[in-house]
């Protein structure tokens, strides 16, 4: 992977866009859980320089007040290339064995969205269908690093 490409992406403006949750909307407990998970992974694995860089980047992203969709997309792509889909999922999406698509909550007005159409990690041959069954968007988030608004339901594709 070429770090110069990643650095040039980071050099782009850091404006928060609609698909990325601003830090104020993510409970501090969720951020602490994610940071602990990344620390535990680092401590229990021998990482390459690239893998260590990606975990450092994810840590920086989680603790940043300036979150951009461009950066999140680049970070997710770099993590997938560096770790592979299944390992990236276990590091950056699954939290204590719970994937965000398994969080099923029913609201008074119908189902509550359980996945992000921009960053779908539904599993079991399912994909995230935006606005399915009129689901209500929710936070603290879905998808990669739980950093996106939940805006769909996991549906068999």
N, C-alpha and C positions, 0 to 999 in steps of 0.2 A: 504494500500500500504506500502511496506517496503522501508523506506528511505535508508536503508543500500545498497539495490540493486542499487538504483539511484546513490548513492555516489560512488559505485564501478565503475559504468559506467562512471561517471565524472572523475574518477581517470585515465581512459584510456587516451592515448595520444590524443592531440587535433590537429590533422592534418586536414587541409581543403581538402575535397574530391570533385570530379567533380560535384556531385549532389547538393552541398550546395554553395550558392553564397558567395564569400568573401565580407566582409564589404565594400571594395572599389568599388564594383559593385552595391551597393544598395544606391540609392539617400538618402541623409541625411533627406530630407523631408519625405520620406516613413518611415524611422526609427522613426522620431519624431511623425508622425501620429500614428504609431503602439503603441509607448510608451504612448501617450496621451489616446489612446483607452483603454489600459490596466489600466492606472490610473483612468480613468472615471468608468470603470467596478468595480474596487476595491472600489471606493468611493460610488458607488450606490448599493452595495450588502454586505450582512453580509457573510463573507467568513469563512470557516472552516480553521483550521491550514494547512491542506493538500492543499486546494485551494489557500491559500495565498502563500504557498511554490512554487506552480507551476507558479503562476504569477510572483513571485520574480525570479524564474529560467528563465522564458521567457524574463524578463527584462534584466537579466544578459546576456543571449544568444544574444539578439538584440544589446547590447552595447559592445560585446566582439570582439576583433580582431582575436581571435583563435576560429574559428567555425569548429566543426567536424560533419560529417554525423552521427556518432555513437551517439553523444550527441543530435542532432536534432531528431533522431529517438526515443531515449529514452524519450525526453521531450514531443514529440507528443503523444507517447503511454501513458505516465503518465497523460497528459492532457485529453486524451480520457477516461481513466479509472476514473479519478477524477471528471470530469465535465459531461461526457456523450457526444455522438457525436454531437447532435444539439447545446448544450450549448458551447462546445469547438469550434465548427465552428463559432458561433457568437462572441466569445471572440478572437480567434486566427487566424481566416481566413477572415471573413467578415470585411470590413473596411468602416464605414459610410454607411452601407447598400449595398455596392458593393462587390460582391464576385469576386475573381480574374478570374474565368472562364467566367464571363460576359464581361470582357474587350476584345472586338473584334476589332482588328485593321487589316487592309489589307496592306500588303507590296507590293512592285512592283513585287516581284518574287513569289507571292502567299500568302496564309494565314500566319499570324503570330501565332505561338503557343500560346495557351491560358490557359494551365494547366500543372501540373507536374505529370508525370506518377508515381513518387515515393510517391506523397502525393496528391491524387486526391480529390478535393472537388467540382466536377462539379455540382452535384444536378440534380433534375428532372429525375432521373433514368438513368443518363448518367455516363460514366466512361471516364477517360483520356486515349486516344490511342496515344502512343508515335510515333511521326513523321507522324501522319495522314496527308494525302493529301500533303505530303512534306512540312509541315509547318516549318517556320524558327524559331529556338529557340530565346528567348528574355529574357531580364531582364527588370525591376527590380525584377521580381520573381513571383512565384506562390506557391500554396500549403500552408502548415502550416507556419504561420508567414511571408508569402511571401518570404521565405528563400531559395527556390529551383529554379533552372532554369526552365522556361516554355519550355516544350519539346514535347507537344502533343496538340490534340484538343479534346474537349468534344464530345463524340459520344454516341448515345443511345445504351445501352447494352441489 
